[in-house]
Amino acid sequence: MATIEVKVPDIGDFKDVPVIEVHVKPGDVIKAEDTLVTLESDKATMDVPSPAAGTVREVKIKVGDKVAEGVLVLVLEAGAAAPAPQPAATAAAPVAAAAPAAVAPAPTFSAPAAEGEVCELRPTEAEPTTAPSAISMPSPGDIAAEVMGGHQAHASPSVRRYARELGVDVRKVRGSGPKGRITQADVQGFVKGVMAGSTAVAPAPTSAGGGAQLGGLSLLPWPQVDFAKFGPIETKPLSRIQKISGANLARNWAMIPHVTQFDEADITDLEALRVQLNKENEKSGVKLTMLAFLIKAMVVALKKYPAFNASLDGDNLVMKQYFHIGFAADTPNGLVVPVLRNADGKGVLEIASESSAMAKKARDGKLGPAEMQGGCISISSLGGIGGTAFTPIINAPEVAILGVSKSELKPKWNGREFEPRLMLPLSLSYDHRVIDGALAARFTAFLAQLLADMRRTLL
């Protein structure tokens, strides 16, 4: 049989990532894609899957070790894996009695209409489920506390999946692992506690007044409501992306002093050019979207106003000399932000091709961590859906984000008469600690000029 050395895959620029769980031991028979170890960076928890089926010969790392890309995880003797054992009914039955609510399957969604642009999510019809229990929604402070080192349920995706199979709410389990992390043994201990009639429940983070603590703020506790008493309900779990991004958004909204500057750009000529170029390049397979022109114009605006291409680092302002532009991409599990690197050295056709490919990878769940890092500024486009304006939340450590809504024909005075012009709404949210209102107004006005006449990008 062939011997395979399984190493840590591409995890971006992360170094010294701690190993928080090892799921296998020598002699274990595993299947392809089974989780071998779980790593935890400052961004997310990552499972390292097995590349093939076989038997574990030797495990080279342990809990607490710090690894990087290319570090040897284990030695695998390739071969056919044994069928996965069925979960023990004796352990699951008591927990099912204690927590009978069934969780509805996650909905599926239709793909976006345009590459790289946000599109409306359309959930398909789900199978009927049994009546769920009351929803207990954490406060924004509680959500952010998990990212900021609070006492929320701290468990890897595999442990959470194991807990769901047994009907266990991980928020009620006390963790015994590093930094209070919940392990599979903790879940098993909780099950035994339920069977014995006593459990150790992890405390919720509260302030003296019963609310959550966030950055020194004392927040009121989230209302606990039994929604089922008002009518039929259905409970659906948040996706992993929603959990991670939700915590980051709550932190960013609470800790960054947001101000939003609204403007609009006349894109009548630009839209005509886009349509013409798409007809001329129809055989190439590259479809130009407004996003490609926005990214190109954004680079020129960042060069003119470098304060928008910066990040706060304590009392210092880090001025970036590179131009990596993030853009929000819609996926079945939530929004992610791929980062298009070195946009200053690319033309609109290359930008359109690369952003389209990255958006597809995001929808297929194949976007790597490195492809979502290092952004200078982000663009969130809702033009494919509608709306006139919105207030996007800054993606820290960036200091600004551009929101784009649906373009609309409006009558504009040209000095002699009103004529129809296609106007694109712009919504620029910025960190007021770094950028003041006058600078933001100049930035959006300059960006609107570039979009009205893309020849200005050549100057």
C-alpha positions in Angstrom: 0.0 0.0 0.0 1.1 3.5 -0.7 2.2 5.8 2.1 1.0 9.4 2.0 2.5 12.3 4.0 -0.5 14.6 4.8 0.7 18.2 5.3 -1.1 21.5 6.3 -2.6 22.9 3.1 -2.6 26.5 1.9 -4.0 28.6 4.8 -3.0 32.0 3.5 -0.3 34.1 5.2 -1.0 32.7 8.6 2.0 31.6 10.7 2.2 29.7 14.0 -1.5 28.7 13.8 -2.4 26.7 16.9 -3.7 23.1 16.7 -6.8 23.0 18.9 -8.0 19.5 18.1 -6.6 16.2 16.8 -9.4 14.0 15.6 -7.5 10.8 14.8 -4.9 8.5 16.3 -2.6 5.8 15.0 -4.6 2.8 13.7 -7.7 4.7 12.9 -9.4 3.9 9.5 -10.6 7.0 7.8 -12.3 8.1 4.6 -11.4 10.8 2.2 -12.4 14.3 3.4 -12.6 13.1 7.0 -11.3 15.8 9.4 -7.8 15.1 10.7 -7.0 18.2 12.8 -8.6 21.6 13.5 -6.6 24.8 13.4 -7.7 28.2 14.7 -6.4 31.5 13.3 -7.5 34.9 14.4 -10.0 34.9 11.5 -11.7 31.5 11.6 -11.5 27.9 12.6 -10.2 25.6 9.8 -10.5 21.8 9.5 -7.7 19.9 7.7 -9.3 17.1 5.7 -7.8 13.8 4.7 -6.8 13.7 1.0 -7.5 10.0 0.7 -9.0 7.0 2.5 -6.7 4.7 4.5 -5.3 3.9 7.9 -3.4 6.4 10.1 0.1 5.1 10.6 1.6 8.0 12.6 0.4 11.4 13.9 3.1 14.0 13.9 1.4 16.9 15.7 -0.5 17.3 18.9 -2.9 19.8 20.5 -1.2 23.1 21.3 1.4 22.8 18.5 1.7 25.8 16.2 1.9 25.0 12.5 2.0 26.7 9.1 1.5 25.7 5.5 3.6 22.5 4.6 4.0 21.2 8.1 3.6 17.4 8.3 0.3 16.4 10.0 0.4 12.6 9.8 1.5 9.6 7.8 -1.4 7.8 6.1 -1.3 4.3 4.6 -3.6 4.6 1.6 -6.3 2.0 1.2 -10.1 1.4 1.4 -11.7 2.9 4.5 -14.1 1.0 6.6 -17.7 2.2 6.7 -18.5 4.9 9.2 -19.9 3.5 12.4 -23.5 4.4 13.3 -23.9 6.7 16.3 -24.9 4.9 19.5 -28.6 5.0 20.1 -28.2 4.8 23.8 -26.4 8.1 24.0 -28.6 9.9 21.6 -32.0 8.9 22.9 -31.8 10.6 26.4 -30.6 13.8 24.8 -33.4 13.6 22.2 -35.9 13.5 25.0 -34.3 16.5 26.7 -34.1 18.5 23.5 -36.8 17.2 21.1 -36.8 20.1 18.6 -35.7 19.3 15.1 -33.6 21.6 13.1 -34.7 22.4 9.6 -32.2 21.8 6.8 -30.4 24.8 5.4 -32.1 26.3 2.3 -30.6 26.2 -1.1 -30.3 29.3 -3.2 -30.2 30.3 -6.8 -27.0 31.6 -8.3 -26.4 35.3 -8.9 -27.5 36.7 -12.3 -24.2 38.5 -12.9 -20.7 37.5 -12.1 -19.2 39.4 -9.1 -22.4 41.3 -8.4 -24.8 40.8 -5.5 -28.0 39.1 -6.4 -31.3 38.4 -4.6 -31.3 35.1 -2.6 -34.3 32.9 -3.3 -34.7 30.0 -0.9 -36.2 26.9 -2.3 -39.2 25.2 -0.7 -38.0 23.2 2.4 -39.4 19.9 3.6 -41.8 20.3 6.6 -40.3 19.7 10.0 -41.5 19.2 13.5 -42.2 22.2 15.6 -39.0 23.9 16.7 -38.2 25.2 20.2 -38.1 28.9 21.0 -35.3 30.9 19.4 -32.7 32.4 21.7 -31.0 35.2 19.8 -27.7 36.5 21.2 -27.1 40.2 21.4 -24.6 41.9 19.0 -22.3 42.2 22.0 -22.5 38.5 22.7 -21.7 37.7 19.0 -18.8 40.1 18.9 -17.5 38.7 22.3 -16.6 35.4 20.6 -14.3 37.2 18.2 -12.9 39.5 20.9 -12.2 36.8 23.4 -15.5 36.5 25.3 -17.0 33.4 26.9 -19.2 32.3 24.0 -19.4 28.7 22.9 -15.9 28.0 21.6 -16.0 24.8 19.5 -14.7 23.7 16.1 -17.1 22.9 13.2 -16.7 19.2 13.7 -17.5 19.4 17.4 -20.6 21.5 16.6 -21.7 19.0 14.0 -21.2 16.2 16.6 -23.2 18.1 19.1 -26.0 18.7 16.6 -26.2 15.0 15.9 -26.8 14.4 19.6 -29.2 17.3 19.9 -26.9 19.2 22.3 -26.8 23.0 22.5 -23.0 23.8 22.6 -23.8 27.1 24.4 -24.7 25.0 27.4 -21.5 22.9 27.5 -18.5 24.0 29.6 -15.3 23.6 27.6 -12.2 22.0 29.1 -9.8 22.5 26.2 -7.3 25.4 25.6 -8.9 28.8 26.1 -12.1 27.1 27.2 -12.6 25.3 23.9 -15.3 22.7 23.8 -14.1 19.2 22.9 -15.9 16.1 21.8 -15.3 14.7 25.3 -17.0 17.7 26.8 -20.1 17.0 24.7 -20.1 13.4 25.7 -19.7 14.5 29.3 -22.7 16.8 28.9 -24.8 13.9 27.6 -23.8 11.8 30.6 -24.8 14.7 32.8 -28.2 14.9 31.2 -28.7 11.2 31.7 -27.7 11.6 35.4 -29.9 14.6 35.9 -27.3 17.3 36.3 -25.2 19.3 33.8 -22.4 21.9 34.0 -23.6 24.8 31.9 -21.2 27.4 30.7 -22.1 30.9 32.0 -23.1 33.6 29.6 -21.1 36.9 29.6 -23.0 39.5 31.5 -22.3 42.9 33.0 -23.5 44.0 36.4 -26.8 45.0 34.9 -27.4 41.7 33.2 -26.2 42.8 29.8 -23.2 41.9 27.6 -19.8 43.6 27.7 -18.4 44.9 24.4 -15.3 47.2 24.3 -16.2 48.7 27.7 -19.9 49.2 26.8 -22.6 47.7 29.0 -25.4 46.5 26.7 -28.9 45.4 27.7 -29.4 41.6 27.4 -31.1 40.3 24.3 -34.9 39.8 24.7 -35.7 36.1 25.4 -39.0 35.4 23.5 -40.9 32.2 22.9 -42.0 33.0 19.4 -43.9 29.7 19.1 -46.7 31.0 21.4 -47.5 33.7 18.8 -47.8 31.4 15.8 -46.1 28.8 13.7 -42.3 29.2 13.4 -39.3 27.4 11.8 -35.8 27.4 13.2 -32.8 27.4 10.8 -29.2 27.4 11.8 -26.9 30.2 10.7 -24.3 29.2 8.2 -20.6 29.2 9.2 -20.0 32.2 7.0 -22.9 34.1 8.7 -21.5 33.3 12.2 -18.0 34.5 11.4 -19.0 37.6 9.4 -21.8 38.4 11.9 -19.4 38.6 14.7 -17.0 40.8 12.7 -19.7 43.1 11.6 -21.0 43.5 15.1 -17.5 44.4 16.3 -16.9 46.8 13.4 -20.2 48.6 13.8 -19.7 49.0 17.5 -16.1 50.1 17.5 -15.7 52.2 14.3 -17.3 55.7 14.2 -19.1 55.3 10.8 -20.2 58.2 8.7 -21.7 57.7 5.2 -21.4 60.1 2.3 -23.9 59.8 -0.5 -23.4 60.9 -4.1 -24.3 59.8 -7.6 -22.3 59.4 -10.9 -23.5 59.9 -14.4 -22.7 56.6 -16.1 -24.7 57.2 -19.3 -21.6 57.1 -21.6 -19.9 54.4 -19.5 -22.9 52.1 -19.8 -23.0 52.6 -23.6 -19.3 51.8 -23.7 -19.8 48.7 -21.6 -22.6 47.4 -23.8 -20.5 48.0 -26.9 -17.4 46.3 -25.6 -19.5 43.2 -24.5 -20.8 43.0 -28.1 -17.3 43.2 -29.6 -15.8 40.7 -27.1 -18.8 38.3 -27.1 -16.6 35.5 -28.5 -14.0 35.9 -25.8 -16.3 34.8 -23.0 -15.4 37.7 -20.8 -18.4 39.8 -19.7 -17.7 43.3 -18.6 -19.7 44.3 -15.6 -19.9 47.7 -14.0 -17.8 46.3 -11.1 -14.7 46.1 -13.3 -15.0 49.8 -14.1 -15.6 50.6 -10.5 -12.5 48.8 -9.4 -10.4 50.6 -12.1 -11.8 54.0 -11.0 -11.3 53.2 -7.4 -7.6 52.6 -7.9 -7.2 56.1 -9.4 -9.2 57.6 -6.6 -7.0 55.9 -4.0 -3.9 57.3 -5.6 -5.3 60.8 -5.5 -6.6 60.4 -1.9 -4.2 58.0 -0.1 -5.9 58.4 3.3 -8.5 56.0 2.0 -5.7 53.4 1.3 -4.7 53.3 5.0 -5.3 51.4 8.2 -5.1 52.4 11.8 -2.5 50.6 13.9 -2.7 52.0 17.5 -1.6 55.6 17.3 -0.1 55.1 13.8 -1.6 55.3 10.3 -0.3 52.6 8.0 -0.2 54.1 4.4 -0.3 51.2 1.8 1.6 51.4 -1.4 -0.3 48.6 -3.0 -3.9 48.5 -4.4 -5.8 45.3 -3.5 -9.6 45.8 -3.9 -12.2 43.7 -2.1 -15.7 43.1 -3.5 -18.7 41.5 -1.9 -19.7 38.3 -3.6 -23.0 36.5 -2.9 -22.9 32.8 -2.1 -25.5 30.3 -1.0 -24.1 30.5 2.6 -23.8 34.3 2.8 -21.6 37.2 1.6 -17.8 36.8 1.3 -15.3 39.4 0.2 -12.7 38.1 -2.4 -9.7 40.5 -2.8 -8.5 41.3 -6.3 -4.7 42.0 -5.9 -2.6 44.6 -7.7 -5.6 46.1 -9.5 -3.5 49.1 -10.5 -1.6 46.9 -13.0 -4.7 45.4 -14.7 -7.1 46.6 -17.4 -10.8 46.4 -17.1 -11.0 43.2 -19.2 -8.5 41.4 -17.0 -10.3 42.8 -13.9 -13.6 41.5 -15.2 -12.2 38.1 -15.9 -10.4 37.7 -12.6 -13.3 39.0 -10.5 -15.7 36.7 -12.3 -13.5 33.7 -11.6 -13.2 34.7 -7.9 -16.9 35.2 -7.5 -17.5 31.7 -9.0 -15.0 30.2 -6.6 -16.7 31.9 -3.7 -20.1 30.5 -4.7 -18.6 27.0 -5.1 -17.0 27.3 -1.6 -13.5 27.0 -3.0 -12.2 30.4 -2.1 -9.0 30.1 0.0 -8.2 32.2 3.1 -5.4 34.0 1.2 -7.8 35.2 -1.4 -9.8 37.1 1.2 -6.9 38.9 2.9 -5.0 42.1 2.3 -7.8 44.3 1.0 -7.3 48.1 0.9 -10.9 49.1 0.4 -14.1 47.1 -0.4 -17.0 47.6 -2.8 -20.5 46.3 -2.1 -22.7 46.3 -5.1 -26.5 45.9 -4.8 -27.1 47.2 -8.3 -28.4 43.8 -9.4 -31.3 44.0 -6.9 -32.3 47.6 -6.5 -32.4 50.4 -3.9 -31.3 54.0 -3.9 -28.8 54.1 -1.1 -27.6 52.2 2.0 -25.0 52.4 4.7 -22.4 49.6 4.3 -20.3 48.5 7.3 -16.6 49.0 7.1 -14.5 45.9 6.8 -11.8 46.4 9.4 -8.9 47.1 9.3 -9.9 49.1 6.2 -11.1 52.6 6.7 -13.8 52.9 4.1 -16.2 50.9 1.9 -18.1 51.9 -1.2 -21.8 50.9 -1.6 -23.3 50.9 -5.0 -27.1 50.8 -5.6 -29.2 50.4 -8.8 -28.7 52.9 -11.6 -31.7 54.9 -12.7 -32.6 57.2 -15.5 -33.1 60.8 -14.2 -33.8 64.2 -15.9 -30.6 66.3 -15.7 -30.2 70.0 -16.7 -27.5 70.4 -19.3 -27.7 74.2 -19.4 -30.4 74.4 -22.1 -32.8 71.6 -21.3 -33.5 68.5 -19.3 -32.2 65.3 -20.8 -32.3 61.7 -19.5 -29.1 60.5 -17.9 -28.3 57.2 -16.2 -27.3 57.9 -12.6 -25.5 55.5 -10.3 -26.0 56.0 -6.5 -22.8 55.8 -4.4 -22.7 55.3 -0.6 -19.3 55.7 0.9 -19.0 54.7 4.6 -15.7 55.9 6.2 -13.9 55.8 9.6 -14.3 59.3 11.0 -11.1 58.8 13.1 -9.1 58.9 9.9 -11.3 60.7 7.3 -13.3 63.9 7.7 -16.4 64.8 5.9 -14.8 67.3 3.5 -12.3 64.7 2.3 -15.0 62.1 1.9 -17.1 64.5 -0.3 -14.0 65.2 -2.5 -13.4 61.5 -2.8 -16.9 60.6 -4.0 -17.0 63.7 -6.3 -13.7 62.7 -7.9 -14.9 59.0 -8.2 -18.1 60.2 -9.9 -16.0 62.3 -12.4 -14.0 59.2 -13.3 -17.1 57.1 -13.9 -18.7 59.9 -16.0 -15.6 59.9 -18.2 -13.2 56.9 -17.9 -10.7 58.7 -20.0 -9.7 60.6 -16.8 -8.2 57.3 -15.5 -5.5 57.8 -18.1 -4.3 61.1 -16.7 
